[in-house]
Amino acid sequence: MKVFGYRQATQNLAAVLDAVRQDGAAVIRNRAGQSFVIRPEGARKSALDVEGVDLHVATDEIVATVREGRERDG
């Protein structure tokens, strides 16, 4: 994990972000000796991004069921 001084990090943010991308984290240390770890944010997934379920139902069965429903309602 690469360590950057505060001034170095503020003057060259692109290098800090590159180090984070490459190593998974970087440390920025200020004059008071405090250290701050920067990590990339995890990928966000949509709540609608779900795995499909194989119900073993053929397309023609689905179409027939939809047609039946339309005939009843209509």
Biopython code that builds the backbone (N, CA, C, O; Angstrom):
import numpy as np
from Bio.PDB.StructureBuilder import StructureBuilder

atoms = [
    (1, "MET", "N", (0.863, -1.170, 0.000)),
    (1, "MET", "CA", (0.000, 0.000, 0.000)),
    (1, "MET", "C", (0.906, 1.228, 0.000)),
    (1, "MET", "O", (1.799, 1.354, 0.838)),
    (2, "LYS", "N", (0.670, 2.111, -0.929)),
    (2, "LYS", "CA", (1.500, 3.299, -1.085)),
    (2, "LYS", "C", (1.061, 4.381, -0.091)),
    (2, "LYS", "O", (-0.131, 4.554, 0.165)),
    (3, "VAL", "N", (2.030, 5.099, 0.459)),
    (3, "VAL", "CA", (1.767, 6.177, 1.421)),
    (3, "VAL", "C", (2.116, 7.504, 0.757)),
    (3, "VAL", "O", (3.193, 7.663, 0.183)),
    (4, "PHE", "N", (1.184, 8.455, 0.848)),
    (4, "PHE", "CA", (1.384, 9.792, 0.287)),
    (4, "PHE", "C", (1.332, 10.806, 1.413)),
    (4, "PHE", "O", (0.568, 10.659, 2.367)),
    (5, "GLY", "N", (2.154, 11.835, 1.289)),
    (5, "GLY", "CA", (2.018, 12.971, 2.188)),
    (5, "GLY", "C", (0.807, 13.795, 1.754)),
    (5, "GLY", "O", (0.374, 13.715, 0.604)),
    (6, "TYR", "N", (0.266, 14.586, 2.678)),
    (6, "TYR", "CA", (-0.931, 15.371, 2.373)),
    (6, "TYR", "C", (-0.696, 16.285, 1.173)),
    (6, "TYR", "O", (-1.509, 16.316, 0.249)),
    (7, "ARG", "N", (0.391, 17.016, 1.179)),
    (7, "ARG", "CA", (0.665, 17.956, 0.090)),
    (7, "ARG", "C", (0.834, 17.212, -1.236)),
    (7, "ARG", "O", (0.301, 17.636, -2.261)),
    (8, "GLN", "N", (1.571, 16.110, -1.213)),
    (8, "GLN", "CA", (1.775, 15.299, -2.413)),
    (8, "GLN", "C", (0.425, 14.803, -2.947)),
    (8, "GLN", "O", (0.185, 14.821, -4.154)),
    (9, "ALA", "N", (-0.449, 14.363, -2.043)),
    (9, "ALA", "CA", (-1.756, 13.834, -2.452)),
    (9, "ALA", "C", (-2.632, 14.926, -3.057)),
    (9, "ALA", "O", (-3.318, 14.688, -4.051)),
    (10, "THR", "N", (-2.615, 16.118, -2.469)),
    (10, "THR", "CA", (-3.460, 17.192, -2.997)),
    (10, "THR", "C", (-2.939, 17.714, -4.333)),
    (10, "THR", "O", (-3.719, 18.150, -5.179)),
    (11, "GLN", "N", (-1.632, 17.671, -4.521)),
    (11, "GLN", "CA", (-1.060, 18.161, -5.769)),
    (11, "GLN", "C", (-1.129, 17.139, -6.899)),
    (11, "GLN", "O", (-1.030, 17.492, -8.074)),
    (12, "ASN", "N", (-1.297, 15.879, -6.536)),
    (12, "ASN", "CA", (-1.298, 14.849, -7.567)),
    (12, "ASN", "C", (-2.360, 13.782, -7.264)),
    (12, "ASN", "O", (-2.042, 12.610, -7.060)),
    (13, "LEU", "N", (-3.596, 14.205, -7.239)),
    (13, "LEU", "CA", (-4.700, 13.300, -6.926)),
    (13, "LEU", "C", (-4.775, 12.128, -7.898)),
    (13, "LEU", "O", (-5.121, 11.015, -7.502)),
    (14, "ALA", "N", (-4.456, 12.368, -9.159)),
    (14, "ALA", "CA", (-4.515, 11.295, -10.160)),
    (14, "ALA", "C", (-3.590, 10.145, -9.777)),
    (14, "ALA", "O", (-3.953, 8.981, -9.948)),
    (15, "ALA", "N", (-2.399, 10.454, -9.262)),
    (15, "ALA", "CA", (-1.456, 9.409, -8.847)),
    (15, "ALA", "C", (-2.001, 8.625, -7.657)),
    (15, "ALA", "O", (-1.835, 7.408, -7.576)),
    (16, "VAL", "N", (-2.649, 9.328, -6.743)),
    (16, "VAL", "CA", (-3.257, 8.656, -5.584)),
    (16, "VAL", "C", (-4.339, 7.694, -6.059)),
    (16, "VAL", "O", (-4.384, 6.541, -5.631)),
    (17, "LEU", "N", (-5.204, 8.167, -6.939)),
    (17, "LEU", "CA", (-6.286, 7.313, -7.428)),
    (17, "LEU", "C", (-5.755, 6.131, -8.234)),
    (17, "LEU", "O", (-6.319, 5.038, -8.169)),
    (18, "ASP", "N", (-4.690, 6.332, -8.984)),
    (18, "ASP", "CA", (-4.058, 5.229, -9.717)),
    (18, "ASP", "C", (-3.518, 4.179, -8.746)),
    (18, "ASP", "O", (-3.675, 2.980, -8.972)),
    (19, "ALA", "N", (-2.878, 4.637, -7.660)),
    (19, "ALA", "CA", (-2.342, 3.711, -6.659)),
    (19, "ALA", "C", (-3.469, 2.926, -5.993)),
    (19, "ALA", "O", (-3.332, 1.730, -5.737)),
    (20, "VAL", "N", (-4.578, 3.600, -5.714)),
    (20, "VAL", "CA", (-5.736, 2.927, -5.118)),
    (20, "VAL", "C", (-6.276, 1.882, -6.081)),
    (20, "VAL", "O", (-6.587, 0.762, -5.675)),
    (21, "ARG", "N", (-6.386, 2.236, -7.332)),
    (21, "ARG", "CA", (-6.898, 1.303, -8.343)),
    (21, "ARG", "C", (-5.987, 0.086, -8.457)),
    (21, "ARG", "O", (-6.466, -1.042, -8.570)),
    (22, "GLN", "N", (-4.687, 0.311, -8.428)),
    (22, "GLN", "CA", (-3.726, -0.766, -8.620)),
    (22, "GLN", "C", (-3.569, -1.637, -7.365)),
    (22, "GLN", "O", (-3.542, -2.864, -7.462)),
    (23, "ASP", "N", (-3.468, -1.009, -6.197)),
    (23, "ASP", "CA", (-3.164, -1.740, -4.965)),
    (23, "ASP", "C", (-4.385, -2.033, -4.102)),
    (23, "ASP", "O", (-4.303, -2.834, -3.171)),
    (24, "GLY", "N", (-5.509, -1.400, -4.394)),
    (24, "GLY", "CA", (-6.714, -1.616, -3.593)),
    (24, "GLY", "C", (-6.865, -0.633, -2.446)),
    (24, "GLY", "O", (-7.925, -0.568, -1.824)),
    (25, "ALA", "N", (-5.808, 0.142, -2.152)),
    (25, "ALA", "CA", (-5.881, 1.145, -1.085)),
    (25, "ALA", "C", (-4.624, 2.006, -1.139)),
    (25, "ALA", "O", (-3.609, 1.612, -1.712)),
    (26, "ALA", "N", (-4.709, 3.180, -0.536)),
    (26, "ALA", "CA", (-3.554, 4.067, -0.373)),
    (26, "ALA", "C", (-3.738, 4.826, 0.934)),
    (26, "ALA", "O", (-4.856, 4.988, 1.423)),
    (27, "VAL", "N", (-2.629, 5.285, 1.485)),
    (27, "VAL", "CA", (-2.661, 6.024, 2.756)),
    (27, "VAL", "C", (-2.229, 7.463, 2.480)),
    (27, "VAL", "O", (-1.276, 7.713, 1.741)),
    (28, "ILE", "N", (-2.950, 8.396, 3.089)),
    (28, "ILE", "CA", (-2.547, 9.802, 3.060)),
    (28, "ILE", "C", (-2.259, 10.192, 4.502)),
    (28, "ILE", "O", (-3.092, 10.010, 5.390)),
    (29, "ARG", "N", (-1.050, 10.738, 4.721)),
    (29, "ARG", "CA", (-0.639, 11.103, 6.076)),
    (29, "ARG", "C", (-0.453, 12.612, 6.136)),
    (29, "ARG", "O", (0.255, 13.191, 5.311)),
    (30, "ASN", "N", (-1.102, 13.259, 7.133)),
    (30, "ASN", "CA", (-0.964, 14.711, 7.261)),
    (30, "ASN", "C", (0.188, 15.067, 8.192)),
    (30, "ASN", "O", (0.837, 14.184, 8.753)),
    (31, "ARG", "N", (0.441, 16.367, 8.354)),
    (31, "ARG", "CA", (1.565, 16.825, 9.179)),
    (31, "ARG", "C", (1.436, 16.406, 10.636)),
    (31, "ARG", "O", (2.442, 16.185, 11.311)),
    (32, "ALA", "N", (0.222, 16.297, 11.117)),
    (32, "ALA", "CA", (0.001, 15.925, 12.521)),
    (32, "ALA", "C", (0.226, 14.429, 12.743)),
    (32, "ALA", "O", (0.157, 13.950, 13.875)),
    (33, "GLY", "N", (0.493, 13.694, 11.665)),
    (33, "GLY", "CA", (0.749, 12.263, 11.803)),
    (33, "GLY", "C", (-0.484, 11.394, 11.667)),
    (33, "GLY", "O", (-0.405, 10.171, 11.787)),
    (34, "GLN", "N", (-1.622, 12.020, 11.416)),
    (34, "GLN", "CA", (-2.833, 11.226, 11.210)),
    (34, "GLN", "C", (-2.776, 10.564, 9.844)),
    (34, "GLN", "O", (-2.297, 11.147, 8.872)),
    (35, "SER", "N", (-3.272, 9.341, 9.788)),
    (35, "SER", "CA", (-3.295, 8.604, 8.523)),
    (35, "SER", "C", (-4.729, 8.347, 8.109)),
    (35, "SER", "O", (-5.601, 8.084, 8.938)),
    (36, "PHE", "N", (-4.952, 8.430, 6.807)),
    (36, "PHE", "CA", (-6.271, 8.186, 6.233)),
    (36, "PHE", "C", (-6.126, 7.183, 5.105)),
    (36, "PHE", "O", (-5.299, 7.365, 4.212)),
    (37, "VAL", "N", (-6.911, 6.144, 5.138)),
    (37, "VAL", "CA", (-6.854, 5.113, 4.107)),
    (37, "VAL", "C", (-7.948, 5.388, 3.083)),
    (37, "VAL", "O", (-9.099, 5.647, 3.435)),
    (38, "ILE", "N", (-7.571, 5.329, 1.826)),
    (38, "ILE", "CA", (-8.531, 5.506, 0.733)),
    (38, "ILE", "C", (-8.659, 4.168, 0.018)),
    (38, "ILE", "O", (-7.663, 3.557, -0.371)),
    (39, "ARG", "N", (-9.902, 3.723, -0.147)),
    (39, "ARG", "CA", (-10.191, 2.473, -0.855)),
    (39, "ARG", "C", (-11.253, 2.743, -1.912)),
    (39, "ARG", "O", (-12.076, 3.644, -1.751)),
    (40, "PRO", "N", (-11.239, 1.974, -2.981)),
    (40, "PRO", "CA", (-12.295, 2.153, -3.987)),
    (40, "PRO", "C", (-13.635, 1.675, -3.439)),
    (40, "PRO", "O", (-13.702, 0.721, -2.665)),
    (41, "GLU", "N", (-14.670, 2.340, -3.844)),
    (41, "GLU", "CA", (-16.017, 1.948, -3.444)),
    (41, "GLU", "C", (-16.394, 0.678, -4.196)),
    (41, "GLU", "O", (-16.081, 0.532, -5.378)),
    (42, "GLY", "N", (-17.054, -0.222, -3.519)),
    (42, "GLY", "CA", (-17.499, -1.455, -4.164)),
    (42, "GLY", "C", (-18.523, -1.166, -5.244)),
    (42, "GLY", "O", (-19.236, -0.163, -5.193)),
    (43, "ALA", "N", (-18.584, -2.042, -6.204)),
    (43, "ALA", "CA", (-19.545, -1.867, -7.293)),
    (43, "ALA", "C", (-20.965, -1.971, -6.746)),
    (43, "ALA", "O", (-21.283, -2.867, -5.964)),
    (44, "ARG", "N", (-21.789, -1.060, -7.163)),
    (44, "ARG", "CA", (-23.188, -1.079, -6.726)),
    (44, "ARG", "C", (-24.011, -1.883, -7.713)),
    (44, "ARG", "O", (-23.850, -1.768, -8.928)),
    (45, "LYS", "N", (-24.882, -2.687, -7.172)),
    (45, "LYS", "CA", (-25.754, -3.490, -8.014)),
    (45, "LYS", "C", (-27.184, -2.996, -7.847)),
    (45, "LYS", "O", (-27.582, -2.531, -6.779)),
    (46, "SER", "N", (-27.916, -3.104, -8.892)),
    (46, "SER", "CA", (-29.325, -2.736, -8.843)),
    (46, "SER", "C", (-30.089, -3.779, -8.048)),
    (46, "SER", "O", (-29.751, -4.962, -8.088)),
    (47, "ALA", "N", (-31.107, -3.355, -7.332)),
    (47, "ALA", "CA", (-31.973, -4.283, -6.616)),
    (47, "ALA", "C", (-32.705, -5.192, -7.594)),
    (47, "ALA", "O", (-33.172, -6.267, -7.217)),
    (48, "LEU", "N", (-32.804, -4.763, -8.846)),
    (48, "LEU", "CA", (-33.479, -5.557, -9.867)),
    (48, "LEU", "C", (-32.533, -6.534, -10.571)),
    (48, "LEU", "O", (-32.968, -7.325, -11.408)),
    (49, "ASP", "N", (-31.259, -6.481, -10.236)),
    (49, "ASP", "CA", (-30.276, -7.363, -10.845)),
    (49, "ASP", "C", (-30.252, -8.690, -10.082)),
    (49, "ASP", "O", (-29.428, -8.901, -9.192)),
    (50, "VAL", "N", (-31.167, -9.563, -10.450)),
    (50, "VAL", "CA", (-31.294, -10.853, -9.772)),
    (50, "VAL", "C", (-31.059, -11.981, -10.770)),
    (50, "VAL", "O", (-31.268, -11.824, -11.973)),
    (51, "GLU", "N", (-30.628, -13.095, -10.254)),
    (51, "GLU", "CA", (-30.398, -14.246, -11.098)),
    (51, "GLU", "C", (-31.720, -14.850, -11.540)),
    (51, "GLU", "O", (-32.681, -14.886, -10.771)),
    (52, "GLY", "N", (-31.765, -15.316, -12.761)),
    (52, "GLY", "CA", (-32.984, -15.935, -13.281)),
    (52, "GLY", "C", (-33.220, -17.307, -12.659)),
    (52, "GLY", "O", (-32.303, -17.934, -12.131)),
    (53, "VAL", "N", (-34.467, -17.755, -12.735)),
    (53, "VAL", "CA", (-34.841, -19.058, -12.218)),
    (53, "VAL", "C", (-35.352, -19.897, -13.378)),
    (53, "VAL", "O", (-36.245, -19.471, -14.111)),
    (54, "ASP", "N", (-34.791, -21.080, -13.546)),
    (54, "ASP", "CA", (-35.222, -21.962, -14.620)),
    (54, "ASP", "C", (-36.435, -22.751, -14.142)),
    (54, "ASP", "O", (-36.316, -23.645, -13.305)),
    (55, "LEU", "N", (-37.611, -22.410, -14.686)),
    (55, "LEU", "CA", (-38.859, -23.062, -14.281)),
    (55, "LEU", "C", (-39.230, -24.221, -15.201)),
    (55, "LEU", "O", (-40.255, -24.875, -15.010)),
    (56, "HIS", "N", (-38.387, -24.467, -16.196)),
    (56, "HIS", "CA", (-38.647, -25.547, -17.155)),
    (56, "HIS", "C", (-40.019, -25.377, -17.810)),
    (56, "HIS", "O", (-40.777, -26.337, -17.950)),
    (57, "VAL", "N", (-40.322, -24.145, -18.206)),
    (57, "VAL", "CA", (-41.574, -23.846, -18.895)),
    (57, "VAL", "C", (-41.211, -23.381, -20.296)),
    (57, "VAL", "O", (-40.393, -22.479, -20.476)),
    (58, "ALA", "N", (-41.838, -24.016, -21.290)),
    (58, "ALA", "CA", (-41.543, -23.682, -22.679)),
    (58, "ALA", "C", (-42.242, -22.380, -23.074)),
    (58, "ALA", "O", (-43.257, -22.000, -22.490)),
    (59, "THR", "N", (-41.681, -21.713, -24.072)),
    (59, "THR", "CA", (-42.239, -20.454, -24.554)),
    (59, "THR", "C", (-43.686, -20.615, -25.006)),
    (59, "THR", "O", (-44.520, -19.758, -24.716)),
    (60, "ASP", "N", (-43.989, -21.687, -25.703)),
    (60, "ASP", "CA", (-45.366, -21.873, -26.192)),
    (60, "ASP", "C", (-46.352, -22.051, -25.036)),
    (60, "ASP", "O", (-47.517, -21.676, -25.168)),
    (61, "GLU", "N", (-45.916, -22.612, -23.913)),
    (61, "GLU", "CA", (-46.781, -22.729, -22.741)),
    (61, "GLU", "C", (-47.080, -21.353, -22.150)),
    (61, "GLU", "O", (-48.209, -21.079, -21.740)),
    (62, "ILE", "N", (-46.078, -20.503, -22.109)),
    (62, "ILE", "CA", (-46.269, -19.141, -21.583)),
    (62, "ILE", "C", (-47.222, -18.368, -22.483)),
    (62, "ILE", "O", (-48.132, -17.700, -21.993)),
    (63, "VAL", "N", (-47.022, -18.453, -23.792)),
    (63, "VAL", "CA", (-47.884, -17.744, -24.741)),
    (63, "VAL", "C", (-49.321, -18.243, -24.617)),
    (63, "VAL", "O", (-50.249, -17.435, -24.633)),
    (64, "ALA", "N", (-49.525, -19.547, -24.494)),
    (64, "ALA", "CA", (-50.874, -20.108, -24.352)),
    (64, "ALA", "C", (-51.542, -19.609, -23.083)),
    (64, "ALA", "O", (-52.732, -19.295, -23.095)),
    (65, "THR", "N", (-50.802, -19.532, -21.999)),
    (65, "THR", "CA", (-51.356, -19.053, -20.727)),
    (65, "THR", "C", (-51.757, -17.588, -20.826)),
    (65, "THR", "O", (-52.805, -17.196, -20.313)),
    (66, "VAL", "N", (-50.944, -16.788, -21.471)),
    (66, "VAL", "CA", (-51.265, -15.364, -21.645)),
    (66, "VAL", "C", (-52.512, -15.217, -22.511)),
    (66, "VAL", "O", (-53.385, -14.406, -22.203)),
    (67, "ARG", "N", (-52.603, -15.980, -23.574)),
    (67, "ARG", "CA", (-53.780, -15.920, -24.445)),
    (67, "ARG", "C", (-55.048, -16.317, -23.700)),
    (67, "ARG", "O", (-56.092, -15.685, -23.858)),
    (68, "GLU", "N", (-54.954, -17.367, -22.889)),
    (68, "GLU", "CA", (-56.120, -17.784, -22.081)),
    (68, "GLU", "C", (-56.577, -16.645, -21.178)),
    (68, "GLU", "O", (-57.770, -16.358, -21.077)),
    (69, "GLY", "N", (-55.638, -16.016, -20.538)),
    (69, "GLY", "CA", (-55.980, -14.918, -19.644)),
    (69, "GLY", "C", (-56.617, -13.761, -20.363)),
    (69, "GLY", "O", (-57.547, -13.149, -19.837)),
    (70, "ARG", "N", (-56.148, -13.441, -21.548)),
    (70, "ARG", "CA", (-56.719, -12.352, -22.339)),
    (70, "ARG", "C", (-58.120, -12.696, -22.803)),
    (70, "ARG", "O", (-58.996, -11.831, -22.824)),
    (71, "GLU", "N", (-58.344, -13.958, -23.176)),
    (71, "GLU", "CA", (-59.678, -14.376, -23.635)),
    (71, "GLU", "C", (-60.685, -14.313, -22.490)),
    (71, "GLU", "O", (-61.835, -13.927, -22.699)),
    (72, "ARG", "N", (-60.265, -14.686, -21.286)),
    (72, "ARG", "CA", (-61.158, -14.642, -20.113)),
    (72, "ARG", "C", (-61.518, -13.197, -19.763)),
    (72, "ARG", "O", (-62.669, -12.898, -19.446)),
    (73, "ASP", "N", (-60.532, -12.309, -19.823)),
    (73, "ASP", "CA", (-60.737, -10.931, -19.409)),
    (73, "ASP", "C", (-61.406, -10.075, -20.476)),
    (73, "ASP", "O", (-61.927, -8.998, -20.190)),
    (74, "GLY", "N", (-61.383, -10.554, -21.665)),
    (74, "GLY", "CA", (-61.762, -9.671, -22.689)),
    (74, "GLY", "C", (-62.870, -9.833, -23.542)),
    (74, "GLY", "O", (-63.109, -8.993, -24.409)),
]
sb = StructureBuilder()
sb.init_structure("model")
sb.init_model(0)
sb.init_chain("A")
sb.init_seg("    ")
for serial, (resi, resn, name, xyz) in enumerate(atoms, 1):
    if name == "N":
        sb.init_residue(resn, " ", resi, " ")
    sb.init_atom(name, np.array(xyz, "f"), 0.0, 1.0, " ", f" {name:<3s}", serial, name[0])
structure = sb.get_structure()
